[in-house]
């Protein structure tokens, strides 16, 4: 792959005998957003009672045949298009013969030889501003297994088949990742993209997005080493940790004269280690063959075009538009586009103000990322749950823009909005919080402050200019914080001169 920036220098693990390079490939399993499973009509909602969302197909009852869910196909194609990947208008499902204790049919229906999506790529940005393009090898559809529960009984394991048969997109990267930071950035960017597209909710804590982490090490310039696969890592932080821990473990083995064994491992976040699970099988060990119960998947150009037309503005394009058309800083553009819901709320806010976008966008962006985000964090709410509506936020910004509210008064009104849900205009009128711009009233307050602080006036005139802030504070206090700050500054300078 071609790098769009110089390669980061933290790719290497320094061993006792010299540097090693990390090589990482990720297999991300993303549960497809759909109301039914890949081959049955059973529901897919998270958190249901165990074994309450299991059809006869999911339970592998005799004579039950799979029926492909077309929405899952559509979502996989949309995801491939968002990644600029090849779309295969002919694909096929295979049986992967392997014993899963929580997959009753005794095999997994997947796509090995003819996946629905081919090669694509994803460009990620690292913390230092450098970008890297990570190749996508393929995306294939497959059914998920159920869940084995081992801690409810000392002598038995329980099986929950609710997840069995749920549609997964397995998004397989090329071995282009060279550091824990790149692995984290890749998964975070992929999660953002999937959530924008709407093909996966990206809730890693619920298991709807998880990664198998393939790691190997090599001396710089040498061929790829033997890789291990760390299964089902379900957070960006843990993925980064698994890469680092496994790379260091392999370096230690090699430097001690040992040999890396191709195997499947598990990551234990409690101990910060990986441990062996089983030897890693090759494709022929699974005895793949075309599933005889399913016809090949075929669709035409019109279907691909419909999928492409259904895509929203993607995060990279949206971020660029915020910087160019709205004049936002790269930081604000990145924060506001990080989540689709945030970007939608922000754009609705800008539109609701009725002001030209170029004029209001920066003020609206600063208010959302500081005041609103701060309040939501304290309340433990997402932006979609905001107690302040878009209309109320727009009215608050308008009251600041027309001079009705100063910055401090706007913050005071906002706190009341959070508590009561009232509109800002009503709060201003009911509580008399309108900003005072009458210079006569301001001059009267200033005269009283000067008369009461003759000693400080003398010190100020003698050169102690820092006292100007004292006079500003006293004037604002005398006017209950309602005076226009600019007018206070202007009239104070004149009075003290």
Backbone torsions as a table, in degrees:
resi	resn	phi	psi	omega
1	UNK	NA	152.8	179.2
2	UNK	-94.5	131.5	178.4
3	UNK	-86.4	141.0	177.9
4	UNK	-91.6	0.4	177.5
5	UNK	-151.8	162.4	177.7
6	UNK	-55.5	143.8	-178.8
7	UNK	-64.3	136.8	178.3
8	UNK	-60.7	152.3	-177.3
9	UNK	-89.6	-1.2	-178.3
10	UNK	-97.0	23.2	-179.9
11	UNK	-73.7	-19.0	-167.2
12	UNK	-105.1	144.2	172.2
13	UNK	-99.7	124.1	-179.2
14	UNK	-83.8	107.4	175.7
15	UNK	-90.6	175.4	179.9
16	UNK	-66.4	-25.2	-177.5
17	UNK	-105.7	10.8	179.3
18	UNK	129.0	178.5	-175.4
19	UNK	-78.6	150.1	172.5
20	UNK	-124.2	148.1	177.2
21	UNK	-101.4	137.8	177.3
22	UNK	-88.8	136.8	174.3
23	UNK	-124.6	122.8	-174.8
24	UNK	-128.5	136.9	169.2
25	UNK	-128.9	139.9	-176.4
26	UNK	-117.4	136.0	171.4
27	UNK	-110.5	102.7	-177.1
28	UNK	-94.0	124.2	176.7
29	UNK	-99.0	113.8	-177.4
30	UNK	-115.8	119.3	179.3
31	UNK	-71.0	128.0	-174.9
32	UNK	-71.5	136.3	175.7
33	UNK	-72.1	107.5	179.6
34	UNK	-159.6	154.3	-178.5
35	UNK	-83.6	-8.7	-179.3
36	UNK	-137.9	165.8	-177.2
37	UNK	-76.1	175.9	-172.9
38	UNK	-65.4	-36.8	-175.9
39	UNK	-128.6	14.1	177.0
40	UNK	-147.6	171.6	-179.6
41	UNK	-92.7	9.2	-179.1
42	UNK	-66.4	149.6	-178.3
43	UNK	-71.8	162.8	-175.9
44	UNK	-125.4	11.0	-174.8
45	UNK	-62.1	140.7	178.9
46	UNK	-78.4	143.2	172.5
47	UNK	89.3	7.5	179.1
48	UNK	-71.7	162.0	177.1
49	UNK	-57.7	141.5	-178.3
50	UNK	-51.6	136.7	175.4
51	UNK	60.1	26.3	178.0
52	UNK	-97.9	-5.8	-179.3
53	UNK	-126.7	57.9	-175.3
54	UNK	-129.8	116.3	176.9
55	UNK	-87.7	174.4	177.2
56	UNK	-63.9	-30.2	176.3
57	UNK	-67.1	-45.8	-179.3
58	UNK	-63.0	-33.8	-179.4
59	UNK	-84.2	-0.6	177.1
60	UNK	58.8	42.2	176.0
61	UNK	-69.7	146.0	-176.3
62	UNK	-55.5	135.4	177.2
63	UNK	84.3	-3.8	-179.6
64	UNK	-82.6	127.7	-176.3
65	UNK	-111.7	142.4	179.0
66	UNK	-73.4	144.6	174.2
67	UNK	-127.2	122.3	-173.7
68	UNK	-67.9	133.7	176.6
69	UNK	-83.6	112.0	-176.1
70	UNK	-63.9	-29.1	179.7
71	UNK	-65.2	-34.0	178.5
72	UNK	-66.3	-38.4	176.0
73	UNK	-62.7	-45.6	-179.5
74	UNK	-60.0	-44.3	-178.7
75	UNK	-66.5	-36.2	177.7
76	UNK	-65.7	-40.7	178.9
77	UNK	-66.1	-43.1	178.8
78	UNK	-60.2	-41.5	178.5
79	UNK	-63.8	-43.8	177.9
80	UNK	-60.6	-41.1	178.8
81	UNK	-64.7	-39.0	179.0
82	UNK	-64.5	-26.6	178.6
83	UNK	-93.8	7.3	-179.6
84	UNK	63.5	31.3	-173.5
85	UNK	-93.9	163.2	174.3
86	UNK	-69.3	136.3	177.2
87	UNK	-107.5	123.2	-179.5
88	UNK	-93.8	113.5	-177.8
89	UNK	-76.1	-4.4	173.6
90	UNK	-133.6	120.6	177.5
91	UNK	-140.5	170.5	-173.2
92	UNK	-145.9	147.8	176.8
93	UNK	-97.4	141.2	179.4
94	UNK	-120.7	158.4	172.7
95	UNK	-96.5	127.4	176.8
96	UNK	-103.9	104.5	-173.9
97	UNK	-82.7	109.9	-177.9
98	UNK	-161.5	140.9	-177.3
99	UNK	-80.2	114.5	170.6
100	UNK	-109.5	122.1	-179.2
101	UNK	-61.0	-24.0	-176.8
102	UNK	-113.7	25.8	172.9
103	UNK	-130.4	95.3	-166.5
104	UNK	-57.5	-30.8	-175.2
105	UNK	-70.7	-15.3	177.1
106	UNK	85.0	5.0	174.8
107	UNK	-153.4	160.7	178.2
108	UNK	-110.7	134.4	175.2
109	UNK	-86.9	119.1	-174.5
110	UNK	-142.2	-169.8	176.8
111	UNK	-133.0	109.5	178.9
112	UNK	-102.0	-55.4	-169.9
113	UNK	-84.7	-29.7	-175.9
114	UNK	-135.5	78.3	-179.5
115	UNK	-72.1	160.9	-177.5
116	UNK	-75.2	-25.9	-179.9
117	UNK	-129.0	136.2	179.6
118	UNK	-100.4	-143.4	-171.0
119	UNK	-71.2	141.4	175.0
120	UNK	-151.7	-158.7	179.7
121	UNK	-161.7	161.9	177.3
122	UNK	-139.8	124.4	177.9
123	UNK	-93.0	129.5	-177.5
124	UNK	-120.5	152.5	178.0
125	UNK	-110.5	131.6	179.8
126	UNK	-91.3	171.1	-176.1
127	UNK	-62.1	-28.6	-179.0
128	UNK	-85.8	6.6	178.4
129	UNK	91.0	-11.5	177.8
130	UNK	-70.1	150.9	177.4
131	UNK	-117.2	150.8	177.7
132	UNK	-136.6	140.0	175.7
133	UNK	-101.7	118.9	-178.8
134	UNK	-103.1	126.7	-179.4
135	UNK	-73.7	143.8	172.5
136	UNK	-104.3	123.5	-179.2
137	UNK	-77.0	-42.7	-173.9
138	UNK	-173.1	163.1	166.4
139	UNK	-132.2	123.5	175.5
140	UNK	-125.8	155.9	178.3
141	UNK	-92.4	142.5	175.2
142	UNK	-157.0	165.5	179.1
143	UNK	-93.7	144.7	178.7
144	UNK	-80.6	160.0	172.6
145	UNK	-91.7	173.3	176.8
146	UNK	-80.6	-156.7	-176.4
147	UNK	-132.4	124.7	175.1
148	UNK	-92.3	134.9	-178.6
149	UNK	-117.0	120.7	-172.1
150	UNK	-110.1	-3.2	-171.9
151	UNK	-110.9	16.2	179.1
152	UNK	-97.6	-14.6	-177.6
153	UNK	-149.6	137.5	-176.7
154	UNK	-70.6	-18.5	-175.7
155	UNK	-120.5	-7.1	-176.1
156	UNK	-133.2	155.6	171.5
157	UNK	-109.9	146.3	178.4
158	UNK	-107.9	154.5	-179.4
159	UNK	-125.1	128.4	174.6
160	UNK	-111.4	116.6	-175.8
161	UNK	-97.2	12.6	179.7
162	UNK	-57.1	-39.7	-177.3
163	UNK	-82.8	-16.5	-178.0
164	UNK	-61.0	122.1	-179.9
165	UNK	93.9	-6.8	175.4
166	UNK	-62.0	145.7	-176.7
167	UNK	-78.3	129.7	174.2
168	UNK	-116.8	141.8	162.2
169	UNK	-98.4	120.3	173.2
170	UNK	-95.4	112.5	-176.0
171	UNK	-102.4	109.4	-171.7
172	UNK	-103.1	118.7	178.2
173	UNK	-83.5	161.0	168.1
174	UNK	-78.2	163.3	-179.1
175	UNK	-77.6	57.4	-174.6
176	UNK	-99.9	-6.9	-174.8
177	UNK	-86.8	135.8	-171.7
178	UNK	-126.1	9.4	179.0
179	UNK	-161.8	159.9	173.4
180	UNK	-57.0	-39.2	-179.5
181	UNK	-62.5	-40.9	179.0
182	UNK	-67.0	-38.4	178.1
183	UNK	-61.6	-44.5	178.8
184	UNK	-64.7	-43.2	-179.4
185	UNK	-64.7	-38.1	179.9
186	UNK	-64.5	-48.2	-178.3
187	UNK	-66.0	-39.8	178.7
188	UNK	-64.0	-42.1	179.5
189	UNK	-68.3	-38.6	178.7
190	UNK	-65.9	-43.3	178.1
191	UNK	-60.1	-43.9	178.3
192	UNK	-59.4	-44.7	-178.6
193	UNK	-63.8	-45.5	-179.7
194	UNK	-61.1	-39.9	179.5
195	UNK	-68.5	-37.1	175.0
196	UNK	-63.5	-47.3	-178.6
197	UNK	-65.1	-33.3	-178.1
198	UNK	88.5	14.9	-177.5
199	UNK	-90.1	-11.9	176.3
200	UNK	-156.5	141.1	-178.6
201	UNK	-78.9	-13.2	174.8
202	UNK	69.7	15.3	-178.3
203	UNK	-78.4	89.1	-174.0
204	UNK	-67.1	-29.8	179.7
205	UNK	-70.0	-18.9	177.4
206	UNK	-96.4	-1.9	178.5
207	UNK	84.3	6.6	-179.2
208	UNK	-81.6	-4.2	170.3
209	UNK	-148.3	123.8	-178.9
210	UNK	-151.1	164.4	-173.2
211	UNK	-132.0	142.1	165.8
212	UNK	-96.4	124.2	-170.9
213	UNK	-104.1	111.1	178.7
214	UNK	-95.6	121.3	-175.3
215	UNK	-129.4	136.4	168.1
216	UNK	-142.3	164.2	176.5
217	UNK	-128.7	157.5	178.8
218	UNK	-155.7	158.0	168.7
219	UNK	-68.5	144.5	179.7
220	UNK	-52.7	129.2	177.8
221	UNK	89.9	-10.9	-179.1
222	UNK	-86.6	165.3	176.1
223	UNK	-63.1	166.5	178.8
224	UNK	-58.8	144.1	175.7
225	UNK	-88.2	-176.9	176.9
226	UNK	-73.8	133.5	-175.1
227	UNK	-102.7	154.8	168.4
228	UNK	-115.7	159.1	179.5
229	UNK	-121.5	116.7	176.9
230	UNK	-95.8	118.0	-167.0
231	UNK	-85.8	146.4	164.1
232	UNK	51.0	54.2	175.3
233	UNK	-89.5	127.7	-165.1
234	UNK	-118.7	30.4	169.2
235	UNK	-154.7	154.6	179.5
236	UNK	-61.5	-42.2	-179.1
237	UNK	-63.0	-42.4	-179.6
238	UNK	-69.5	-34.3	177.5
239	UNK	-62.6	-44.9	178.2
240	UNK	-62.6	-41.6	179.9
241	UNK	-65.8	-41.1	-179.3
242	UNK	-62.8	-39.3	177.8
243	UNK	-61.4	-49.6	-176.7
244	UNK	-64.9	-45.8	-176.8
245	UNK	-65.6	-44.7	-178.3
246	UNK	-68.1	-38.0	177.9
247	UNK	-62.5	-44.8	179.8
248	UNK	-65.7	-36.7	177.8
249	UNK	-62.6	-44.3	-179.1
250	UNK	-66.1	-40.7	178.0
251	UNK	-60.1	-42.7	179.2
252	UNK	-61.1	-40.5	179.5
253	UNK	-65.9	-45.7	-178.3
254	UNK	-63.2	-44.2	-178.2
255	UNK	-69.0	-21.6	176.9
256	UNK	-87.6	4.2	178.8
257	UNK	89.8	6.9	-179.1
258	UNK	-87.0	-177.2	-178.6
259	UNK	-126.3	137.1	177.3
260	UNK	-76.0	131.4	179.0
261	UNK	-99.0	131.9	176.4
262	UNK	-72.0	114.4	-174.4
263	UNK	-153.5	168.3	173.5
264	UNK	-99.5	133.0	-176.8
265	UNK	-126.6	165.8	176.4
266	UNK	-119.9	143.6	177.5
267	UNK	-97.6	129.6	178.3
268	UNK	-108.8	102.6	-178.0
269	UNK	-66.8	-22.9	-180.0
270	UNK	-68.3	-40.5	-179.4
271	UNK	-99.6	-11.0	-177.7
272	UNK	66.8	37.8	-179.6
273	UNK	-134.9	164.8	168.2
274	UNK	-111.9	150.2	178.3
275	UNK	-135.7	153.1	-176.1
276	UNK	-68.3	138.5	178.4
277	UNK	-111.1	-49.7	177.7
278	UNK	-166.8	163.8	175.0
279	UNK	-67.9	146.6	-175.8
280	UNK	-82.8	123.7	-179.9
281	UNK	-82.1	154.4	170.3
282	UNK	-94.7	169.0	-175.0
283	UNK	-56.5	-38.7	-176.2
284	UNK	-68.0	-21.4	178.5
285	UNK	-69.5	-23.1	179.6
286	UNK	-85.5	-8.1	-179.6
287	UNK	50.4	56.1	176.3
288	UNK	-61.0	141.0	168.4
289	UNK	-156.4	156.3	-177.6
290	UNK	-57.2	134.9	-179.8
291	UNK	-69.2	119.9	-175.7
292	UNK	-72.8	-13.1	-178.1
293	UNK	-92.6	-1.8	-176.1
294	UNK	-129.1	130.9	174.2
295	UNK	-74.5	158.0	173.0
296	UNK	-58.1	152.0	178.2
297	UNK	-90.7	122.3	-179.4
298	UNK	-130.8	137.0	173.6
299	UNK	-147.9	170.6	-172.7
300	UNK	-111.1	-178.9	-179.1
301	UNK	-63.2	-32.3	-179.5
302	UNK	-63.9	-38.3	178.2
303	UNK	-65.3	-43.3	178.2
304	UNK	-62.2	-40.7	179.7
305	UNK	-64.3	-40.0	178.3
306	UNK	-63.9	-40.6	178.0
307	UNK	-63.4	-41.9	-179.4
308	UNK	-66.1	-41.3	-179.5
309	UNK	-66.3	-23.1	-177.9
310	UNK	-82.5	-8.9	-177.6
311	UNK	-71.4	141.5	175.3
312	UNK	-80.6	175.8	170.0
313	UNK	-64.2	124.5	-173.9
314	UNK	-82.5	161.0	-170.6
315	UNK	-57.0	-40.3	-178.4
316	UNK	-64.0	-45.0	179.5
317	UNK	-66.3	-40.3	-179.3
318	UNK	-64.9	-43.0	179.7
319	UNK	-61.6	-42.8	179.1
320	UNK	-63.8	-38.4	179.4
321	UNK	-67.2	-39.2	178.5
322	UNK	-61.8	-36.1	-179.1
323	UNK	-75.1	-41.3	-174.4
324	UNK	-86.1	-55.9	-175.2
325	UNK	-76.0	-35.4	-176.9
326	UNK	-99.5	-10.7	177.5
327	UNK	72.0	23.2	179.4
328	UNK	-79.8	154.8	176.0
329	UNK	-69.8	156.3	177.2
330	UNK	-55.5	-36.9	179.7
331	UNK	-63.3	-50.7	-179.3
332	UNK	-62.8	-40.4	179.4
333	UNK	-62.0	-40.4	-179.8
334	UNK	-67.1	-43.5	-178.8
335	UNK	-64.6	-43.5	-175.7
336	UNK	-73.4	-23.6	179.6
337	UNK	-99.1	0.9	-177.2
338	UNK	-59.4	-38.4	178.1
339	UNK	-124.3	140.9	-178.6
340	UNK	-59.9	-41.7	-178.9
341	UNK	-63.7	-37.3	179.1
342	UNK	-65.1	-45.9	179.7
343	UNK	-61.9	-40.9	179.6
344	UNK	-64.2	-42.1	179.8
345	UNK	-64.4	-43.6	-179.8
346	UNK	-63.0	-45.3	-178.7
347	UNK	-65.8	-37.5	176.8
348	UNK	-64.8	-37.9	178.8
349	UNK	-63.4	-47.6	180.0
350	UNK	-60.0	-43.9	-179.3
351	UNK	-65.5	-37.3	-176.2
352	UNK	-70.6	-22.8	179.1
353	UNK	-68.2	-25.9	-178.3
354	UNK	77.3	-1.7	-179.7
355	UNK	-87.5	157.2	174.9
356	UNK	-55.5	135.6	-174.4
357	UNK	-56.3	-42.8	-176.7
358	UNK	-63.5	-25.7	-179.1
359	UNK	-84.0	-38.8	-171.6
360	UNK	-97.1	-19.5	-170.3
361	UNK	-58.3	-47.2	-176.8
362	UNK	-64.6	-43.0	179.8
363	UNK	-64.2	-43.1	179.1
364	UNK	-64.6	-39.9	-179.5
365	UNK	-63.9	-44.4	179.8
366	UNK	-64.7	-39.4	179.4
367	UNK	-66.5	-43.3	-179.9
368	UNK	-63.2	-48.1	-173.4
369	UNK	-77.1	-17.7	179.0
370	UNK	-106.3	-71.6	-174.8
371	UNK	-64.4	-53.6	-174.7
372	UNK	-67.9	-48.7	179.5
373	UNK	-59.7	-40.6	179.6
374	UNK	-62.2	-42.6	179.8
375	UNK	-67.0	-42.8	-179.3
376	UNK	-65.1	-36.1	178.7
377	UNK	-64.0	-43.2	178.5
378	UNK	-62.6	-36.0	-177.6
379	UNK	-84.8	-10.6	-178.1
380	UNK	69.0	36.5	-176.5
381	UNK	-117.6	152.5	170.7
382	UNK	-85.6	165.7	-175.8
383	UNK	-64.8	-30.3	178.5
384	UNK	-66.9	-17.8	179.5
385	UNK	-101.1	11.1	-174.3
386	UNK	-57.0	129.1	176.2
387	UNK	-70.8	-15.1	175.4
388	UNK	-98.1	122.1	-177.7
389	UNK	-78.2	166.0	175.5
390	UNK	-58.7	-43.7	-178.9
391	UNK	-62.0	-40.3	180.0
392	UNK	-68.5	-40.6	177.2
393	UNK	-61.9	-42.3	179.6
394	UNK	-63.9	-39.4	179.3
395	UNK	-66.6	-38.7	178.2
396	UNK	-62.3	-44.9	178.3
397	UNK	-62.8	-38.3	179.9
398	UNK	-65.9	-37.2	179.2
399	UNK	-68.0	-30.3	173.6
400	UNK	-72.4	-41.9	-176.3
401	UNK	-64.4	-35.3	-177.2
402	UNK	-90.8	3.9	175.8
403	UNK	88.3	1.0	178.4
404	UNK	-64.2	-38.3	-178.8
405	UNK	-121.5	138.1	169.5
406	UNK	-84.4	175.0	178.2
407	UNK	-58.0	-51.5	178.6
408	UNK	-60.9	-41.0	178.6
409	UNK	-64.9	-37.3	179.3
410	UNK	-62.9	-39.2	177.6
411	UNK	-65.3	-38.6	178.9
412	UNK	-64.8	-43.6	179.0
413	UNK	-64.7	-39.6	-179.7
414	UNK	-61.5	-41.0	178.4
415	UNK	-61.2	-39.1	179.0
416	UNK	-68.5	-39.2	177.6
417	UNK	-58.9	-42.7	-179.6
418	UNK	-62.8	-37.8	-176.7
419	UNK	-78.1	-38.2	-170.0
420	UNK	-109.6	-21.8	-175.6
421	UNK	78.6	6.5	179.5
422	UNK	-72.2	157.6	174.7
423	UNK	-77.1	146.7	-175.3
424	UNK	-61.5	-36.7	179.5
425	UNK	-60.6	-41.5	179.3
426	UNK	-66.8	-37.3	178.7
427	UNK	-64.0	-44.8	-179.7
428	UNK	-58.5	-46.7	-176.5
429	UNK	-70.1	-42.2	-175.4
430	UNK	-70.2	-31.3	-174.3
431	UNK	-109.5	4.6	177.2
432	UNK	60.8	44.6	-175.5
433	UNK	-98.5	15.2	-179.3
434	UNK	-67.0	139.5	-179.5
435	UNK	-67.0	137.5	179.4
436	UNK	-91.4	121.9	177.3
437	UNK	-114.8	-1.6	179.7
438	UNK	-66.1	110.6	-176.9
439	UNK	-66.3	-25.1	177.8
440	UNK	-64.2	-46.2	179.6
441	UNK	-65.5	-39.1	179.7
442	UNK	-66.1	-42.7	178.9
443	UNK	-61.9	-37.9	179.9
444	UNK	-64.9	-42.1	179.2
445	UNK	-65.8	-41.2	-180.0
446	UNK	-63.3	-41.9	-179.9
447	UNK	-59.6	-40.0	179.2
448	UNK	-67.2	-38.9	179.8
449	UNK	-66.1	-43.0	-179.9
450	UNK	-64.7	-42.0	-179.2
451	UNK	-64.5	-34.2	-176.9
452	UNK	-84.1	-8.3	-175.6
453	UNK	-134.7	51.6	-177.3
454	UNK	-58.8	-37.1	-179.4
455	UNK	-63.6	-41.0	-179.1
456	UNK	-72.5	-31.3	175.4
457	UNK	-62.1	-44.0	179.4
458	UNK	-62.2	-42.6	179.4
459	UNK	-63.5	-40.3	179.3
460	UNK	-62.9	-45.3	-178.4
461	UNK	-69.4	-20.1	177.8
462	UNK	-83.6	-1.7	175.8
463	UNK	120.4	-2.6	179.9
464	UNK	-85.8	75.4	-171.8
465	UNK	-68.9	-19.1	179.5
466	UNK	-61.8	-20.1	179.7
467	UNK	-69.1	-11.0	179.9
468	UNK	-59.1	-38.5	178.3
469	UNK	-61.6	-34.3	176.9
470	UNK	-62.0	-46.0	-179.2
471	UNK	-65.3	-36.5	177.4
472	UNK	-63.0	-47.6	-178.7
473	UNK	-61.4	-42.5	-179.9
474	UNK	-65.5	-38.9	179.4
475	UNK	-65.8	-45.0	179.7
476	UNK	-63.4	-36.6	178.3
477	UNK	-66.3	-41.5	179.7
478	UNK	-63.8	-28.1	-178.1
479	UNK	-104.4	21.7	175.3
480	UNK	55.0	30.6	176.8
481	UNK	74.5	8.6	-174.8
482	UNK	-95.1	-8.3	-177.5
483	UNK	-72.9	147.3	176.3
484	UNK	-68.6	119.2	-175.4
485	UNK	-58.0	-39.4	-179.3
486	UNK	-65.2	-41.3	179.1
487	UNK	-66.5	-38.1	178.7
488	UNK	-62.1	-47.1	179.2
489	UNK	-59.2	-45.6	-177.3
490	UNK	-64.9	-46.0	-176.7
491	UNK	-71.7	-32.9	177.8
492	UNK	-66.2	-43.5	179.7
493	UNK	-59.3	-40.4	179.8
494	UNK	-67.3	-42.3	-177.5
495	UNK	-67.5	-39.5	-177.2
496	UNK	-79.1	-15.2	180.0
497	UNK	-72.9	NA	NA
